[in-house]
Amino acid sequence: MQIKTQVKASNLSYLDNRIEKFSLNGDATMSKLPIADLKLSARNISVNKQMIKKVDAVIKPSKVTNKQVKHEVDIVLKHQDISTDLELFLTQEADNWLVFIK
C-alpha cells in the first residue's frame, strides 16, 4: 500500500497542550518492510507548561533490498534550556530491527 501525505495545521490544541504550526509531508509504503520518506515540522509546542520552540524530523530511506530496508532519521529539537540534533540509523529485516544512535 502506497501512502502520500501533505498535512498542514495551525493552532492545534488539546487540554493544556498546544502546537502553533505543524506539517507532515512525504511518502510511505506499507509492507512487511515499510519504507518511509517523510518530513515532520512543528513550531511553538506547549506541553506540561514547557515551551519547545521547534521539532523537525526527517526520515529517508538510504538502502532498499528485498530482505532489508535502511533508513536515516534526523531529529532536531530546540527548547529554551536545551537543543539537540539526534541521528538514528534504522535497519529493518523481516523479523529483526536494529537501531544505531549517533
N, C-alpha and C positions, 0 to 999 in steps of 0.2 A: 504494500500500500504506500503510495506517494502522498506526502502532505506538504503543501506550500502555505506559508503563513506570512501575513503582514498585518500586525496589530499595533495600533497607536491608541493611547488613552491618556487622559489628563484628569487630575484631581480625583483620584480613586481613594476611597476611604472605607474602613470597616472598624466599628467601635472607635477606639482612640488611635488607630493606625492610619497612616496616610501616605500616598505616593503622588507627588505633583505631576511627574511625567513618566510614562512607561512606553517602551516599544519592544516588539519582538518580530524579527524578520528572518526568513530563511526557508530551508527545505529539510525534510526528513523522510527517510524510507524506513517503514516499519516492517521488520522481518526477523528471522532468527538471529541475524546480526544487524541491528539497527545502524543506520548511517545518518548523521546529523550535520548540517551546515547552517548554524544559527547565530544570530547576534541579538543579545538582550541588553537593553539600556534602561536604567531607572534613575530618576533625579529627585532630590529632596524627599527622602524617605523618613518618616517619623514613626518609630516603633518603640513602645515602652518608654516614652519621654526622652528618647535618644534621637538625634538627627544625623542621618547618613546623607552626605552630600551627593554621592553618586555610586552606582554599582553598574559595571559593564562586564558582560561575559560574552566570549566568542568561542564557539565550538566549531571545529572544522576537521574533516577527515584528512589524514595525512597518508594513509595507505589502505587500500581495499582489495581483498582477495576473497575467494570462495570460502576460505577457512578462518579468516581473521580480518578484523577492522581496527585500524588505529586512528584515534582522534587526539587532537591537541585542544586543550581547554585553557583559556586565559581569563582570569577573573581579576578585575580591578575594583577596589573598594576605597572610598575616601570618606573619612569621618573627621570630626574636629580634633579628636585626640590621636587617631591612628589612620594610617593608609597602608594598603598592601597591594601587591601585584603577584598573584599566585598562578603558577603554571602547572597544569596536570597533563600527564600523558597517559591515555587510557588505551589498553589493548583488550579487545573483546574476541573471545573464541566461543564456540557453541555452548560449552558448559564451564567457562572459566573467564574471569575478568581480572586484569592486573592494572593497578594504578601506580604511577611514578609521580611524585610531587617534587617540584623544583622551587 
